[in-house]
Amino acid sequence: MRRDPEYGGGGTAGDDGFLGTDHLKPNLTGRSVRGGTVTLIAQAVKVAAQFAAVAILARLLSPGDFGIFAIVMSLLGLLEIFKDLGLSGATVQRTKLTEGQVSSLFWLNTALGTGAAVLLTASAPVLGWMYDEPVLVQLTPVIALSLVMSGLTAQHLALLRRQMRFTALAAIQMGAELASMAAAVAAAAMGAGLWALVLQRLLWAGIVMTAAWSVCGWQPKRPAAWRDVRALVAFGGNATGAMVIGNVSTNLYLMVIGWFWGAAPLGLYGQAQKLVLMPVQNINMPLTTVALPMLSRLAHEPDRYRRAYMMLVERLAMAMAPLAGLIIAGAEPLVLFILGPQWGDAVPILAWMGVSLVFMPVTYTLSWLYMSQDRTREMLRASVVNAVLSLSAFAAALPFGPVAVAAAFALSGGLLRVPILFWLAGRRGPVSARDFGRVMVLPAAAAGVSAAAIWAMGRLPDMAAASQGTTLVISAVAAATAALALYGMLPRGRRALVESLQIPRLFRSGRAEA
C-alpha cells in the first residue's frame, strides 16, 4: 500500500484508505475550504480556456455544425445519467462501504456504460432519418465510445470525491478539458469541421479515464452479493430518476427544437445556453464535489449542516448575480465579441437565459440537500413536478421559436417553478423554504442593479463608438461595481463579504468550524 498525504491522518491508500472517512471529520471544514479553493482556481482557469475555445470554434464552425453535434450530445446526456444510475453518488454519500460493494458498483457502471453506448449506436440511423442529416449516422457511433470510457471511470472519480481529494480531481478535470479543447481548436483550424467537436469529446473522456485510474489507484475486485448492494442501487435509482427528469429540459428539449426548427436555430439556442451554463456548471460542479461529501458527513448535526449549506449557497448566488445582470443587459456585446457577428440572432435568446441565471445556481444545489440527507425519493417527486411545469411552458412556446422558449423557461421558472421547488426541498431537514427566500433576495436585487447599471452605461454618448470588446469590459466592470456597492450598503451583504475574505485564512490554517 502506498502512503498518500491527501488522505490525511497518516492514512494509507489501501482498502481502508479508499473507503474509510473517519479521518476526515476532525478537519472537515478546513479540508473542504482548502479543496474548494484549489478547485475553484482550477475552474477559473478552465472557464477562461473554454470561453477562448468557444470564441475560436464559433468562427471556424457554423451554427449548423454546433446544432448537429448538439443533437447527438442531447441524447448522450440522457444516456450518461442512466450509465451512472446514481451509483457514484451512493459511493460518496454512504458512511460505511465495503470493498465488495464498490466493486459491484464498478462492474454495474461498466455494464451500463457499455449498454448505453450500444443504444446510442443503434439510434444513429434513426437520428439521421429524423433530422435529415446523414452525417449523424457516421459520428454517433464514434461519440458512443465515450460512454464506455465514462462507465469505467465513474467509481474511481467517486472514490476520489469520497476521500475529498479535491486537488487530484481538479487536476484531472482541468487537464482533460484543456487538452481536449486545444485538440479541437487545432483540428477545426485544419479543416476537420464537425469532427473537431467529436475529437474533443472522445479525448476528454479518454484522458479522464486514464488519469482517474492512475491517481486513484483502486482496482476492482470480486463483486459482493446482491443483498449487500441493493440499498445502494435503490438510492442511485431514485437519484437517477430525478436527474433524468431534470435533464429533459436541457437535453430532450434541444432535440425537439432541432427537429421542429432545424439545426441552425438549434445551434443558436445551444450556444447561447452554453454561454450561460459554462460559468454555472464550472462553479456548481466543483462545489458539488466539495459540498456533497461534507454535507453527508454533517447530516446528523443539523445546526452545522444548515450553516455550511447556507454559507456556500449564499456566496454562490451573490457571486453569480453580476453575471446574470451582465447577460441580461449586455447580451449583444457578449454574443458579438465571443461568438462573432454571424451569431447575432442568439442575442435575445441569451438575454432571456440571463433572467434564468438569477435563480439557476441555487436550484442546482437542491440536489445536495436531497442526496446528503438520503431523500432521493423526494428528489424524484420534485423533479416530476418541475418537469411537468417546464414541459407546459416549453410546449406553449415552441411554435413561436427559440426566443420564446428561452422566455417561457425564464418567466415560468422565476414566477412558479422555483418557489415550488424551494418549498418542496424545505419541507424537511435543517434548511427551510424561508431560508431559500432569505438567500435569494439580495442576489436578485444585485442582478437587477447590475443590469440597470449596464443599461445606463450604454446610454452614454461615447459608448456608441466603442468596440464590442470595450463595451463588454465596461459592462462587466459596471455590473460588478453595482453589485458590490449594493452588498456594501446592506448589513447582510457586508457580513457575507467579510466572511468571504476570511476564506484564504481558512485555506492556510485548515482549521474552521462549519
C-alpha positions in Angstrom: 0.0 0.0 0.0 1.2 3.5 -0.8 1.0 6.5 1.5 -1.0 9.4 0.2 -0.8 12.7 2.0 -4.1 13.9 0.7 -5.9 11.2 2.7 -4.8 12.9 6.0 -4.1 11.5 9.4 -1.2 9.4 8.2 -3.7 7.0 6.5 -2.8 4.9 3.5 -4.3 4.5 0.2 -5.1 0.8 0.8 -8.6 -0.6 1.0 -9.4 1.2 4.3 -7.9 4.4 3.0 -10.2 4.2 -0.1 -13.4 3.6 1.9 -12.9 5.0 5.4 -14.0 8.5 6.2 -13.5 8.9 10.0 -10.1 10.6 9.4 -11.8 13.4 7.6 -14.1 14.5 10.4 -11.6 16.4 12.7 -10.8 18.8 10.0 -13.8 18.5 7.7 -14.5 22.2 7.0 -10.8 23.1 6.7 -10.3 20.3 4.2 -13.4 21.5 2.3 -12.2 25.1 2.2 -8.8 24.1 1.0 -10.2 21.7 -1.6 -12.8 24.2 -2.7 -10.2 27.0 -3.1 -8.0 24.8 -5.2 -10.9 23.5 -7.2 -12.3 27.0 -7.9 -8.9 28.3 -9.0 -8.7 25.3 -11.4 -12.2 26.0 -12.6 -11.4 29.7 -13.2 -8.5 28.6 -15.5 -10.8 26.1 -17.2 -13.6 28.7 -17.8 -11.2 31.1 -19.3 -9.9 28.4 -21.7 -13.4 27.3 -22.5 -14.5 30.8 -23.5 -11.4 31.2 -25.6 -12.1 27.8 -27.3 -15.8 28.7 -27.9 -14.8 32.0 -29.4 -12.3 30.4 -31.8 -14.6 27.4 -32.7 -17.6 29.7 -33.3 -15.6 31.4 -36.0 -14.2 28.2 -37.5 -17.5 26.2 -37.5 -21.1 27.1 -38.5 -24.2 27.2 -36.3 -25.4 24.2 -38.2 -22.3 22.2 -37.1 -23.0 23.0 -33.5 -26.6 22.2 -34.0 -25.9 18.7 -35.4 -23.4 18.0 -32.7 -25.9 19.1 -30.1 -28.5 16.6 -31.4 -26.1 13.7 -30.5 -24.9 15.3 -27.3 -28.5 15.8 -26.1 -29.2 12.0 -26.4 -25.8 11.2 -24.9 -26.5 13.5 -22.0 -29.6 11.4 -21.1 -27.7 8.1 -21.5 -24.9 9.4 -19.3 -27.3 9.6 -16.4 -28.6 6.0 -17.0 -24.9 4.9 -17.3 -24.2 6.2 -13.8 -27.5 5.2 -12.3 -26.7 7.5 -9.3 -24.2 4.9 -8.1 -21.3 7.3 -7.8 -23.4 9.5 -5.6 -24.2 6.5 -3.4 -20.4 5.8 -3.0 -19.9 9.4 -1.9 -22.9 9.6 0.4 -22.8 6.3 2.3 -20.8 6.4 5.6 -19.9 2.7 5.5 -18.9 0.8 2.4 -17.1 -2.5 1.7 -14.7 -3.4 -1.0 -17.2 -5.8 -2.5 -19.9 -3.2 -2.6 -17.7 -0.7 -4.5 -16.5 -3.4 -6.9 -20.2 -4.4 -7.5 -20.9 -0.8 -8.4 -17.9 -0.6 -10.7 -19.0 -3.6 -12.7 -22.5 -2.3 -12.8 -21.4 1.1 -14.1 -19.2 -0.6 -16.7 -22.1 -2.7 -17.9 -24.4 0.3 -18.0 -21.9 2.4 -19.9 -21.5 -0.3 -22.5 -25.2 -0.8 -22.8 -25.7 3.0 -23.2 -23.1 3.0 -25.9 -24.9 0.2 -27.8 -28.2 2.1 -27.5 -26.7 5.4 -28.8 -25.0 3.5 -31.7 -28.3 1.8 -32.6 -30.0 5.2 -32.6 -27.7 6.6 -35.3 -29.9 5.6 -38.4 -33.0 7.0 -36.6 -31.3 10.3 -35.9 -30.0 10.6 -39.4 -33.6 10.0 -40.8 -35.4 12.3 -38.2 -33.1 15.3 -38.8 -32.3 14.5 -42.5 -28.6 14.7 -41.6 -26.7 11.7 -43.0 -23.5 12.7 -41.0 -25.3 11.7 -37.8 -25.2 8.1 -38.9 -21.4 8.3 -39.0 -20.5 10.3 -36.0 -23.0 8.9 -33.4 -21.2 5.5 -33.0 -17.9 7.3 -32.6 -19.2 9.5 -29.8 -20.8 6.5 -28.2 -17.3 5.2 -27.3 -17.1 8.0 -24.6 -20.0 6.3 -22.7 -17.9 3.1 -22.3 -15.0 5.1 -21.0 -17.1 7.1 -18.6 -18.6 3.9 -17.3 -15.2 2.6 -16.5 -14.4 5.8 -14.7 -17.4 6.5 -12.5 -16.4 4.7 -9.3 -12.8 5.9 -9.4 -13.9 9.5 -9.5 -16.5 8.8 -6.8 -13.8 7.3 -4.5 -11.7 10.5 -5.0 -14.7 12.6 -4.0 -15.4 10.4 -1.1 -11.9 10.9 0.2 -12.2 14.6 -0.5 -9.1 14.5 -2.8 -10.1 17.7 -4.5 -6.7 18.7 -5.7 -6.4 15.5 -7.7 -9.9 15.8 -9.0 -9.3 19.4 -10.1 -6.1 18.4 -11.9 -7.8 15.6 -13.7 -10.7 17.7 -14.9 -8.7 20.7 -15.8 -6.1 18.7 -17.7 -8.7 16.8 -19.7 -10.6 20.0 -20.6 -7.5 21.9 -21.7 -6.0 19.1 -23.7 -9.3 18.2 -25.5 -10.1 21.9 -26.2 -6.7 22.5 -27.7 -7.0 19.4 -29.9 -10.5 20.5 -31.1 -9.3 24.0 -32.0 -6.3 22.6 -33.9 -8.5 20.1 -35.7 -11.0 22.8 -36.7 -8.2 25.1 -37.9 -7.0 22.2 -40.2 -10.5 21.9 -41.7 -11.9 18.9 -39.7 -15.2 20.7 -39.4 -17.8 19.0 -37.2 -15.4 16.2 -36.4 -13.3 18.6 -34.3 -16.1 18.6 -31.7 -16.2 14.8 -31.8 -12.5 14.6 -31.2 -12.9 16.9 -28.2 -15.5 14.7 -26.6 -13.5 11.5 -27.1 -10.2 12.9 -26.0 -11.7 14.3 -22.9 -13.3 11.0 -21.9 -10.1 9.1 -22.5 -7.9 11.5 -20.5 -10.3 11.4 -17.5 -10.4 7.6 -17.6 -6.7 7.2 -17.8 -5.9 9.8 -15.1 -8.6 8.7 -12.7 -7.4 5.1 -12.7 -3.8 6.2 -12.2 -4.4 8.8 -9.5 -7.0 6.8 -7.5 -5.0 3.5 -7.6 -8.0 1.4 -6.7 -8.6 -1.9 -8.6 -12.0 -3.5 -8.8 -12.3 -7.0 -7.3 -15.0 -9.6 -7.0 -18.5 -8.1 -6.6 -20.5 -8.5 -3.4 -23.8 -10.4 -3.1 -26.9 -8.6 -4.4 -28.3 -8.2 -0.8 -25.3 -6.1 0.1 -25.7 -3.6 -2.8 -29.5 -3.5 -3.1 -29.8 -0.4 -0.9 -27.1 1.4 -2.8 -28.8 0.6 -6.1 -32.2 1.8 -4.7 -30.5 5.1 -3.6 -29.0 5.5 -7.0 -32.2 4.6 -8.8 -34.2 7.4 -7.2 -31.4 9.9 -7.8 -31.1 8.7 -11.4 -34.8 9.1 -12.0 -34.7 12.7 -10.6 -31.7 13.6 -12.7 -33.2 12.0 -15.9 -36.3 14.0 -15.5 -34.4 17.2 -14.6 -32.2 16.9 -17.6 -35.1 16.7 -20.1 -35.2 20.5 -20.2 -31.5 20.7 -21.3 -31.3 17.6 -23.5 -34.5 16.3 -24.9 -35.8 19.8 -25.3 -32.8 20.6 -27.5 -33.6 17.6 -29.7 -37.2 18.8 -30.2 -36.0 22.3 -31.0 -33.7 20.9 -33.7 -36.4 18.7 -35.1 -39.0 21.5 -35.1 -36.9 24.4 -36.3 -33.7 22.8 -37.8 -30.0 22.5 -37.0 -29.1 26.2 -37.4 -31.7 27.6 -34.8 -30.7 24.7 -32.5 -27.1 25.8 -32.9 -28.1 29.4 -31.9 -30.1 28.2 -28.9 -27.5 25.6 -27.9 -24.5 28.1 -28.0 -26.5 30.7 -26.0 -27.3 28.1 -23.5 -23.7 27.0 -23.3 -22.6 30.6 -22.6 -24.9 30.6 -19.6 -24.3 27.1 -18.4 -20.5 27.3 -18.7 -19.9 29.5 -15.6 -22.8 27.9 -13.7 -21.6 24.3 -14.2 -18.0 25.2 -13.8 -18.8 26.6 -10.4 -21.5 24.2 -9.3 -19.7 21.1 -10.3 -16.6 21.7 -8.1 -18.8 23.0 -5.3 -20.9 19.8 -5.5 -17.6 17.8 -5.3 -16.8 19.6 -2.1 -20.3 20.1 -0.7 -21.8 16.6 -1.1 -19.2 14.7 1.0 -19.1 17.5 3.5 -22.9 17.7 4.0 -23.1 13.9 4.0 -20.7 13.8 7.0 -22.8 16.6 8.7 -26.2 15.0 8.1 -26.7 14.2 11.8 -25.6 17.7 13.0 -28.5 19.9 11.9 -27.1 23.3 13.0 -23.6 22.7 11.4 -25.3 21.3 8.3 -27.6 24.4 7.9 -24.7 26.9 8.4 -22.4 25.1 6.0 -25.1 24.8 3.3 -26.3 28.4 3.7 -22.7 29.7 3.6 -22.0 28.0 0.3 -25.3 28.8 -1.4 -25.4 32.5 -0.4 -22.0 33.2 -1.6 -22.6 31.3 -4.8 -25.8 33.3 -5.5 -24.1 36.6 -4.7 -21.1 35.8 -7.0 -23.4 34.9 -9.9 -25.7 37.9 -9.6 -23.5 40.4 -11.5 -23.0 37.8 -14.3 -26.8 37.5 -14.6 -27.1 41.3 -14.9 -24.3 41.3 -17.5 -26.1 38.7 -19.6 -29.5 40.3 -19.3 -28.3 43.8 -20.3 -25.1 43.1 -22.2 -26.2 40.1 -24.3 -25.4 41.8 -27.6 -21.7 42.7 -27.0 -21.3 39.3 -25.3 -22.5 37.4 -28.3 -20.8 39.5 -30.9 -17.5 39.6 -29.1 -17.3 35.9 -28.1 -19.2 34.2 -31.0 -18.9 36.7 -33.8 -21.4 38.6 -36.0 -22.9 35.5 -37.6 -24.4 34.6 -34.2 -26.4 37.9 -33.8 -29.7 36.0 -33.7 -28.7 34.4 -30.4 -28.7 37.8 -28.6 -32.4 37.8 -27.4 -32.1 34.1 -26.5 -29.1 34.8 -24.3 -30.8 37.8 -22.7 -33.8 35.7 -21.6 -31.4 33.0 -20.3 -29.7 35.7 -18.2 -33.0 36.0 -16.3 -32.9 32.3 -15.5 -29.4 32.7 -14.3 -30.7 34.7 -11.3 -32.1 31.6 -9.7 -30.4 28.8 -11.6 -27.3 28.4 -9.3 -29.4 27.9 -6.2 -31.8 25.4 -7.8 -28.7 23.4 -8.8 -27.8 23.0 -5.1 -31.1 21.4 -4.1 -29.7 18.0 -5.1 -27.1 18.5 -2.3 -29.9 18.5 0.2 -31.7 15.6 -1.1 -28.7 13.3 -1.6 -26.8 14.2 1.5 -30.0 13.6 3.6 -30.8 10.4 1.8 -34.1 11.9 0.5 -33.7 10.8 -3.1 -37.4 9.6 -3.3 -38.4 13.2 -2.5 -35.9 14.4 -5.1 -37.6 12.2 -7.7 -41.0 13.6 -6.9 -39.8 17.2 -7.0 -38.2 16.5 -10.4 -41.5 15.2 -11.7 -43.3 18.4 -10.6 -40.5 20.6 -12.2 -40.7 18.6 -15.4 -44.5 18.9 -15.7 -44.3 22.7 -15.3 -41.3 23.0 -17.6 -42.9 20.9 -20.3 -46.1 23.0 -20.2 -44.0 26.2 -20.7 -42.0 24.6 -23.4 -45.0 23.2 -25.3 -46.7 26.6 -25.2 -43.6 28.5 -26.5 -42.2 26.0 -29.1 -44.3 27.1 -32.1 -43.0 30.7 -31.6 -39.3 29.9 -31.9 -36.2 29.6 -29.7 -36.5 33.1 -28.3 -40.0 32.3 -27.0 -38.7 29.1 -25.5 -36.0 30.9 -23.6 -38.5 33.5 -22.3 -41.0 30.9 -21.3 -38.4 29.0 -19.2 -37.2 32.2 -17.5 -40.7 33.5 -16.7 -42.2 30.2 -15.6 -39.1 29.5 -13.5 -39.0 32.7 -11.6 -42.7 33.0 -11.0 -43.8 29.4 -10.4 -41.3 26.6 -10.7 -38.6 27.8 -8.4 -40.8 28.9 -5.5 -42.5 25.4 -5.6 -39.1 23.6 -5.7 -37.8 25.6 -2.7 -41.0 24.8 -0.8 -40.6 21.1 -1.6 -36.9 21.0 -0.6 -37.5 22.9 2.6 -40.4 20.8 3.9 -38.0 18.5 5.8 -34.4 18.8 7.0 -32.3 21.6 8.5 -32.8 24.0 5.6 -36.3 25.6 5.4 -38.1 27.3 2.5 -37.8 30.5 4.4 -34.0 30.1 4.3 -34.1 30.0 0.5 -36.2 33.2 0.4 -33.6 35.0 2.5 -30.8 33.7 0.3 -32.4 34.9 -2.9 -33.5 38.4 -2.1 -30.0 40.0 -2.1 -28.7 38.3 -5.3 -31.9 39.0 -7.2 -31.6 42.7 -6.3 -28.0 42.7 -7.2 -28.7 41.3 -10.6 -31.3 44.0 -11.2 -29.0 46.7 -10.1 -26.2 45.3 -12.3 -28.5 45.2 -15.4 -29.6 48.8 -14.7 -26.0 50.0 -14.4 -25.1 48.4 -17.8 -28.2 49.9 -19.4 -27.3 53.3 -18.0 -23.7 53.0 -19.3 -25.0 52.1 -22.7 -26.9 55.3 -23.0 -23.7 57.4 -22.7 -22.7 59.1 -26.0 -19.2 57.7 -26.1 -20.4 54.1 -25.8 -21.9 54.1 -29.3 -18.5 54.4 -30.9 -16.8 51.8 -28.6 -15.8 48.4 -29.9 -17.7 45.3 -28.8 -14.7 44.2 -26.6 -14.5 47.6 -24.9 -18.3 47.7 -24.4 -18.2 44.2 -22.9 -15.3 45.1 -20.4 -17.1 48.3 -19.4 -20.3 46.4 -18.9 -18.7 43.8 -16.8 -17.0 46.4 -14.6 -20.3 48.3 -14.2 -22.1 45.1 -13.2 -19.5 44.0 -10.6 -19.3 47.6 -9.2 -23.0 48.0 -8.9 -23.4 44.6 -7.1 -20.5 45.2 -4.7 -22.0 48.7 -3.9 -25.3 47.1 -3.1 -23.7 44.4 -0.9 -21.7 47.0 0.9 -24.8 49.1 1.7 -26.7 46.3 3.4 -25.7 44.6 6.7 -26.3 41.1 5.3 -24.2 41.8 2.2 -21.3 43.4 4.3 -21.3 40.3 6.6 -21.1 37.9 3.6 -18.3 39.9 2.0 -16.3 40.0 5.2 -16.7 36.3 5.8 -15.7 35.6 2.2 -12.5 37.5 2.8 -11.7 35.0 5.5 -11.5 32.1 3.1 -7.8 32.5 2.3 -7.0 32.4 6.0 -9.0 29.3 6.4 -7.2 27.8 3.5 -3.8 28.5 5.0 -4.8 27.3 8.5 -7.0 24.4 7.6 -9.0 24.9 10.8 -12.6 26.0 10.9 -16.0 25.0 12.1 -18.9 24.6 9.7 
